[in-house]
């Protein structure tokens, strides 16, 4: 026999309390961390750790696998239809049909106490078991069609309130990461201001004016994981030179646009070596940017295939131009890039020229193999089919993140 206690679906006010408690807890956790921790930790990884216990695993109802059971119950005369000959104040046994709707997720977000039941729209009682929510229909007429219609009515009532709460919870889940990141950045900025520091010595790279536009740059087109709190092993905070993300994206766009021109004019560029293609990219990069007020080359060639920007003695941007030589060479190229760098916020790129006729296989290989690198942290975005933006970390320290752009161009022989 089925039994359940009554409770109610969350009203708007109490659901807001759930959300409010979560954001206050997250903010308190941020404020309790030491200055060293906040100034050195990876902001994204710390934010993802903070929110993991607050994301709402909203229950999904499975109407495809509904099942029924029945039991006998004493029903007050007042609940009987008027056509029945019953006496007021008395109870009569009737069969009760119990519909079970399976669910996955946290059903407790719909209730304010343990497994029991809730009322929907003030009229339909919905029970909660360990594996399903239930609705009961009294069998007055032994008419299957009436029972089925009563269940469909109950289902509509359930979904009307359920969908409102679901939308609110989805909005909360979509916004909580940005909230946590914003609070981490806010506290970091306060600490930096208090110590009269900047989070980085911004490299004064600026776009040159009145440069002919040779190419039109195209527009860039949780099941829940258990996250471990990121560790910070270093003490103190040292400001570090960094190329702005805006300059970095502009550099990558120019390289991407030049590479697409290689693909359009294969008869001109086919057969060229890595160094020749690298120098052609430099022809379009260097006139567009200048490092502070310095004259001469902003982009330096230090090897056969690499392009660098140095600020004082530090490398703030490095790109490697390579012909595709398979997974092993690709991962070794990433290792080579990482070897140039000694601090966070560096910007890097791997520019790949593909001679293989089957470009689609190379694209899928890059997408799959990049995430296997031991320094891989996450994928930021993909701009088009052959341009990926990743976050990696420096050797031995996950908190020191760097940007890695991978661009691939098809230059078959």
C-alpha positions in Angstrom: 0.0 0.0 0.0 1.3 3.4 -1.0 1.6 6.1 1.7 3.1 9.6 1.7 3.2 12.8 3.7 2.1 16.1 2.3 4.4 19.0 1.5 4.3 21.8 -1.1 6.1 22.7 -4.2 8.7 25.4 -3.6 7.1 28.8 -3.8 9.1 31.6 -5.5 10.3 33.1 -2.2 11.7 29.8 -0.8 13.4 29.0 -4.1 15.1 32.4 -4.0 16.3 31.5 -0.5 18.0 28.4 -1.9 19.7 30.5 -4.6 20.6 33.2 -2.1 22.2 30.8 0.3 24.3 29.4 -2.5 25.7 32.7 -3.6 26.4 33.8 -0.1 28.3 30.6 0.7 30.4 31.0 -2.5 31.2 34.6 -1.7 32.2 33.7 1.9 34.5 30.9 0.6 36.2 33.4 -1.7 36.7 36.0 1.1 38.1 33.4 3.5 41.0 32.6 1.1 44.4 34.1 1.7 45.9 36.9 -0.4 48.5 34.6 -1.8 45.9 32.1 -2.8 43.6 34.6 -4.6 46.4 36.3 -6.5 48.0 33.0 -7.7 45.1 30.6 -8.2 43.6 29.8 -11.6 40.4 31.9 -11.5 38.4 29.5 -13.7 39.4 26.3 -11.9 38.7 27.9 -8.5 35.3 29.1 -9.7 34.4 25.7 -11.1 35.4 24.1 -7.7 33.3 26.5 -5.8 30.1 26.0 -7.7 30.1 22.2 -8.0 28.1 21.7 -4.8 25.6 24.4 -5.7 24.6 23.4 -9.3 21.1 22.1 -9.2 20.6 18.6 -10.5 17.0 19.3 -11.5 14.9 16.2 -11.7 13.9 15.0 -15.2 10.5 13.3 -15.4 10.3 10.1 -17.5 6.8 10.0 -18.9 7.8 7.3 -21.4 8.2 4.7 -18.6 5.2 5.5 -16.4 3.8 2.4 -14.6 0.8 1.8 -12.3 -0.2 -0.1 -9.2 -3.4 -0.1 -7.1 -4.5 -0.4 -3.5 -7.8 -0.2 -1.5 -8.6 2.8 0.5 -11.4 4.2 2.6 -12.9 7.2 0.7 -15.1 9.8 2.5 -18.6 10.0 1.1 -18.1 13.7 0.3 -15.5 12.7 -2.4 -17.9 10.5 -4.3 -19.7 11.8 -7.5 -23.3 12.8 -6.9 -24.7 9.8 -8.7 -23.5 7.4 -5.9 -25.9 6.5 -3.0 -23.7 7.2 0.0 -24.2 8.8 3.4 -22.5 11.9 4.5 -19.8 11.4 7.2 -19.2 7.8 6.2 -16.3 6.2 4.3 -16.4 3.5 1.6 -13.7 1.3 0.3 -12.6 2.0 -3.3 -9.7 1.0 -5.5 -7.1 3.7 -6.0 -4.9 3.7 -9.1 -1.4 5.0 -8.4 0.5 6.3 -11.4 4.3 6.3 -11.0 6.4 8.7 -13.0 10.1 7.8 -12.8 12.6 10.6 -12.4 16.4 11.2 -12.3 18.1 14.0 -10.5 17.5 15.8 -7.2 13.7 15.6 -6.5 14.3 17.5 -3.2 14.5 20.8 -5.0 10.8 20.5 -5.3 10.2 20.0 -1.6 11.3 21.5 1.7 11.6 18.3 3.6 12.4 14.6 3.0 10.7 12.0 0.8 7.0 12.7 1.0 4.6 14.5 -1.4 3.8 18.0 -2.7 0.6 19.7 -3.9 0.4 21.2 -7.4 -1.8 24.2 -8.3 -3.6 23.8 -5.0 -5.7 20.7 -6.1 -3.6 17.7 -7.3 -1.6 15.8 -4.7 1.7 14.4 -5.9 3.6 11.8 -3.9 7.3 11.3 -3.9 9.1 7.9 -3.6 12.7 7.1 -3.9 12.5 6.5 -7.6 9.3 8.2 -8.8 6.7 10.8 -8.2 3.1 9.6 -8.0 -0.4 10.7 -8.6 -3.5 8.9 -7.3 -6.8 8.4 -9.1 -9.8 6.9 -7.3 -11.6 4.3 -9.4 -15.2 5.2 -9.1 -16.6 3.9 -12.4 -14.3 1.0 -13.5 -13.9 3.0 -16.7 -10.3 2.9 -18.1 -10.9 6.0 -20.4 -11.9 8.1 -17.4 -8.9 7.0 -15.4 -6.6 7.8 -18.3 -8.2 11.2 -18.8 -7.8 11.9 -15.1 -4.1 11.1 -15.3 -3.6 13.4 -18.3 -5.2 16.2 -16.3 -2.9 15.5 -13.4 0.1 15.5 -15.8 -0.8 18.9 -17.1 -1.1 20.3 -13.6 2.2 18.8 -12.6 4.1 20.2 -15.6 2.6 23.7 -15.3 4.3 24.3 -11.9 7.3 21.9 -12.7 8.3 23.8 -15.8 8.3 27.2 -14.0 10.7 25.9 -11.3 12.8 24.1 -13.9 13.4 27.3 -15.9 14.4 29.2 -12.7 16.9 26.5 -11.8 18.3 26.4 -15.3 18.9 30.2 -15.3 20.6 29.9 -11.9 22.9 27.1 -13.2 23.8 29.2 -16.3 24.7 32.2 -14.2 26.4 30.9 -11.1 29.9 30.3 -12.8 30.0 33.9 -14.0 29.0 35.1 -10.5 31.8 33.1 -8.9 34.3 34.3 -11.5 33.2 37.9 -11.0 33.6 37.7 -7.2 37.1 36.2 -7.5 38.2 38.9 -10.0 36.6 41.6 -7.7 38.6 40.4 -4.7 41.8 40.0 -6.7 41.4 43.6 -8.0 40.9 44.9 -4.5 44.0 43.1 -3.3 46.0 44.5 -6.2 44.8 48.0 -5.7 45.6 47.8 -2.0 49.2 46.8 -2.8 49.3 49.4 -5.6 50.1 46.6 -8.2 48.7 45.6 -11.6 47.9 42.0 -12.3 50.3 42.2 -15.2 52.7 44.6 -16.9 50.6 45.0 -20.0 52.9 44.8 -23.0 52.3 48.1 -24.9 51.6 46.5 -28.2 49.3 48.6 -30.3 47.7 48.3 -33.7 49.3 50.6 -36.3 47.1 53.0 -38.0 46.5 53.5 -41.7 47.6 50.0 -42.6 46.2 48.6 -45.9 43.7 45.9 -45.2 44.9 43.2 -47.6 42.4 40.6 -46.3 39.0 40.9 -44.7 39.1 39.1 -41.4 36.0 36.8 -41.1 33.8 36.9 -38.0 34.6 34.2 -35.5 31.9 32.0 -35.7 27.8 19.3 -16.2 27.0 15.4 -16.1 28.6 16.9 -13.0 32.3 16.3 -12.6 34.0 16.1 -9.1 36.5 18.9 -9.0 39.4 19.1 -6.5 40.1 22.5 -5.0 43.1 24.0 -7.0 46.3 24.2 -4.9 48.7 27.1 -4.8 52.2 26.3 -3.8 54.0 29.6 -4.4 54.1 32.5 -1.9 53.6 36.2 -2.8 52.6 37.6 -6.1 54.9 38.9 -8.9 53.5 41.0 -11.7 54.2 39.6 -15.1 54.2 40.9 -18.6 51.3 39.9 -20.8 50.0 40.5 -24.3 46.4 41.7 -24.1 43.8 39.1 -25.2 42.5 41.7 -27.8 45.9 42.0 -29.4 46.3 38.2 -29.3 43.0 37.6 -31.0 43.9 40.2 -33.7 47.2 38.4 -34.3 45.5 35.0 -34.7 42.9 36.5 -37.0 45.6 37.9 -39.3 47.4 34.6 -39.4 44.1 32.8 -40.1 43.3 35.1 -42.9 46.7 34.8 -44.5 46.5 31.0 -44.2 43.1 31.0 -45.9 44.7 33.0 -48.7 47.3 30.2 -49.0 44.5 27.7 -49.5 42.8 29.9 -52.2 46.1 30.3 -54.1 47.5 26.8 -53.9 49.4 27.1 -57.2 51.4 30.0 -55.7 52.1 28.6 -52.3 52.3 24.8 -52.9 55.8 23.5 -52.6 57.0 26.3 -50.3 58.9 25.3 -47.2 57.9 26.1 -43.6 60.3 29.0 -43.4 59.0 30.6 -46.6 55.4 30.3 -45.4 56.4 31.7 -42.0 58.1 34.7 -43.6 55.0 35.4 -45.7 52.9 35.5 -42.5 55.4 37.9 -40.9 55.0 40.2 -43.9 51.4 40.9 -42.8 51.9 40.7 -39.1 54.8 43.2 -38.6 53.3 46.2 -40.4 50.1 45.9 -38.4 51.6 46.2 -34.8 54.3 48.0 -33.0 55.8 47.4 -29.6 55.5 50.6 -27.7 57.3 53.4 -29.5 60.1 51.1 -30.7 60.9 51.0 -34.3 61.9 48.0 -36.4 60.6 44.5 -36.1 58.0 43.7 -33.5 57.9 40.0 -34.5 61.2 38.3 -34.2 62.5 35.2 -36.0 64.7 33.1 -33.7 64.6 29.7 -35.4 63.6 28.2 -38.7 59.9 28.1 -38.0 59.0 30.3 -35.0 57.7 33.8 -34.6 58.1 35.6 -31.3 57.4 38.8 -29.5 59.7 39.6 -26.6 59.2 42.2 -23.9 62.5 42.9 -22.2 63.9 39.3 -21.9 60.5 37.6 -21.7 58.6 35.9 -24.5 54.9 37.1 -24.5 53.9 35.6 -27.8 55.4 32.6 -29.7 54.1 30.7 -32.8 55.4 27.6 -34.4 54.8 26.9 -38.1 55.0 23.3 -39.0 53.9 20.9 -41.7 51.6 18.2 -40.4 53.7 15.1 -39.5 51.2 13.1 -37.4 50.2 13.1 -33.8 53.7 12.6 -32.3 55.2 15.7 -34.1 52.2 17.8 -33.2 52.4 17.1 -29.5 56.2 17.6 -29.6 55.5 21.1 -31.1 53.3 22.0 -28.2 56.0 20.8 -25.9 58.5 23.0 -27.7 56.2 26.0 -27.3 55.8 25.4 -23.6 59.6 25.2 -23.2 59.8 28.9 -24.2 57.6 30.1 -21.4 58.3 30.9 -17.7 55.1 32.7 -16.6 51.3 32.8 -16.9 49.4 34.8 -19.4 51.7 34.0 -22.3 50.0 33.7 -25.7 51.1 30.9 -28.1 50.0 29.4 -31.4 50.7 26.3 -33.5 50.3 27.0 -37.3 50.0 23.8 -39.2 50.3 23.3 -43.0 48.6 20.1 -44.1 49.8 18.4 -47.3 47.6 15.3 -46.8 44.7 15.0 -49.3 42.4 13.9 -46.4 42.1 17.2 -44.5 39.0 16.1 -42.5 41.0 13.2 -40.9 43.7 15.7 -39.7 41.0 18.0 -38.3 39.4 15.3 -36.3 42.9 14.1 -35.1 43.8 17.6 -33.9 40.4 17.9 -32.0 40.9 14.5 -30.3 44.7 14.5 -29.6 45.1 18.0 -28.2 43.0 17.1 -25.1 45.3 14.2 -24.3 48.4 16.5 -23.7 49.3 16.4 -20.0 49.2 20.3 -19.9 45.8 20.6 -21.4 43.3 22.5 -19.2 40.2 23.2 -21.3 38.9 24.2 -24.7 37.9 27.9 -24.9 36.2 27.9 -28.3 36.5 26.9 -31.9 36.4 29.6 -34.6 35.5 27.8 -37.8 36.5 24.3 -38.7 40.3 24.7 -38.5 40.9 27.2 -35.7 40.9 26.1 -32.0 41.5 28.2 -28.9 42.8 26.2 -25.9 44.0 26.9 -22.4 47.1 25.0 -21.3 49.2 25.3 -18.1 52.9 25.6 -17.7 55.0 22.6 -16.8 54.4 21.5 -13.2 51.8 24.3 -12.3 48.1 24.1 -13.2 47.5 27.6 -11.9 49.8 29.2 -14.5 47.6 29.2 -17.5 48.6 30.1 -21.1 46.6 30.6 -24.3 47.2 28.2 -27.2 45.7 28.9 -30.6 45.9 26.1 -33.2 45.3 27.0 -36.8 45.5 24.5 -39.7 45.6 25.2 -43.4 45.3 22.8 -46.3 48.2 23.0 -48.8 48.1 19.7 -50.8 51.0 19.0 -53.2 
